[in-house]
């Protein structure tokens, strides 16, 4: 084999293949006000808010379920509105106010929704419960603020905390244990509503 042919074989052989250089990802500084406390972090810009809360701030009450925004286990409250934290980058929330389940209440000083979930047994395994509670708190605020939903026939009318209304608004939070009726009862208790019938 000629010298040129030998060199060509060496260049194309698997053993001679070179590993491509790994690109360096710059870190970004972000300040998050979580549960009333300011946290300064240096993060890969691809870090989701969910991972920032769980892996960097060690607030593990917020759960990672589907990681696709379909189950609601990662629901937190940002600037007064509920979001799926798995679908949002942490760097998007610089200086935002974030409330997780840990910030809603504490042992001995539970949030009214947390108390209602206990009273009405609104959970079984408990994995989805933090997201359910954060979402439930936000749902009642949405209704009180007059935010319309898909089940309203008159979008200009003020919504009420009915069975249908609360079920529709909570439809993004999945409970594999099927504790939906008890979750609804807990929400109705906090709202002071009677939801015995579908149209109540």
FENVEN-V85921 format. One record per residue. N is the residue number from 1. PSI is psi in degrees with one decimal (* if undefined). Layout:
BEGIN
n=(N | N)
psi=(PSI | PSI)
END
This chain:
BEGIN
n=(1 | 2 | 3 | 4 | 5 | 6 | 7 | 8 | 9 | 10 | 11 | 12 | 13 | 14 | 15 | 16 | 17 | 18 | 19 | 20 | 21 | 22 | 23 | 24 | 25 | 26 | 27 | 28 | 29 | 30 | 31 | 32 | 33 | 34 | 35 | 36 | 37 | 38 | 39 | 40 | 41 | 42 | 43 | 44 | 45 | 46 | 47 | 48 | 49 | 50 | 51 | 52 | 53 | 54 | 55 | 56 | 57 | 58 | 59 | 60 | 61 | 62 | 63 | 64 | 65 | 66 | 67 | 68 | 69 | 70 | 71 | 72 | 73 | 74 | 75 | 76 | 77 | 78 | 79 | 80 | 81 | 82 | 83 | 84 | 85 | 86 | 87 | 88 | 89 | 90 | 91 | 92 | 93 | 94 | 95 | 96 | 97 | 98 | 99 | 100 | 101 | 102 | 103 | 104 | 105 | 106 | 107 | 108 | 109 | 110 | 111 | 112 | 113 | 114 | 115 | 116 | 117 | 118 | 119 | 120 | 121 | 122 | 123 | 124 | 125 | 126 | 127 | 128 | 129 | 130 | 131 | 132 | 133 | 134 | 135 | 136 | 137 | 138 | 139 | 140 | 141 | 142 | 143 | 144 | 145 | 146 | 147 | 148 | 149 | 150 | 151 | 152 | 153 | 154 | 155 | 156 | 157 | 158 | 159 | 160 | 161 | 162 | 163 | 164 | 165 | 166 | 167 | 168 | 169 | 170 | 171 | 172 | 173 | 174 | 175 | 176 | 177 | 178 | 179 | 180 | 181 | 182 | 183 | 184 | 185 | 186 | 187 | 188 | 189 | 190 | 191 | 192 | 193 | 194 | 195 | 196 | 197 | 198 | 199 | 200)
psi=(135.9 | 163.6 | -38.4 | -40.5 | -40.6 | -40.9 | -38.2 | -41.6 | -41.7 | -36.6 | -30.6 | -5.6 | 144.4 | -37.1 | -23.8 | -4.8 | 138.3 | 142.1 | 127.3 | 147.1 | 137.3 | 127.8 | 140.4 | 126.0 | 123.5 | 143.9 | 150.1 | 140.5 | 135.0 | 140.0 | 124.9 | 132.4 | 97.9 | 120.4 | 38.7 | -4.2 | 137.3 | 129.5 | 125.1 | 122.2 | 153.2 | 113.0 | 149.1 | 131.1 | -14.9 | -3.1 | 125.2 | 161.1 | -37.8 | -48.5 | -33.6 | -42.3 | -46.1 | -49.9 | -29.0 | -35.9 | -5.5 | 32.3 | 86.6 | 6.2 | -35.9 | 124.1 | 150.8 | 113.6 | -91.1 | -23.6 | 20.0 | 10.9 | 23.9 | -13.7 | -23.7 | 0.2 | -23.6 | 12.0 | 129.0 | 170.9 | 120.4 | 120.8 | 38.4 | -0.9 | 143.2 | 141.7 | 161.8 | 110.0 | -15.0 | -15.5 | 5.2 | 132.9 | 142.3 | -36.3 | -16.4 | -13.0 | 27.2 | 123.5 | 7.8 | 155.4 | 119.9 | 131.3 | 123.9 | 178.6 | -32.2 | -27.1 | -12.1 | -38.1 | 174.2 | 159.9 | 128.8 | -13.7 | 61.3 | 151.5 | 148.4 | -35.2 | -36.8 | -42.5 | -43.1 | -37.2 | -37.8 | -48.1 | -42.0 | 8.3 | 51.5 | 33.6 | 161.6 | -78.5 | -26.5 | -4.6 | -41.5 | -8.9 | -43.8 | -44.4 | -38.5 | -44.7 | -45.2 | -40.3 | -42.2 | -41.6 | -43.8 | -37.1 | -46.0 | -33.0 | -38.2 | -43.9 | -44.1 | -31.4 | -5.3 | 18.9 | 123.6 | 164.0 | 177.4 | -20.2 | -6.1 | 130.5 | -28.8 | 104.2 | -12.1 | -12.2 | 152.2 | 124.9 | 154.5 | 158.5 | 67.7 | 169.5 | -54.5 | -41.0 | -47.7 | -37.2 | -43.1 | -46.8 | -25.6 | 4.6 | -16.6 | -1.1 | 111.8 | 135.8 | 107.0 | -20.9 | -14.3 | 37.9 | 24.1 | -45.1 | -36.4 | -34.0 | -43.3 | -40.9 | -39.0 | -43.2 | -41.4 | -37.0 | -47.9 | -37.8 | -15.1 | 30.9 | 154.0 | 111.1 | 35.4 | -35.9 | 160.2 | -32.8 | 12.5 | *)
END
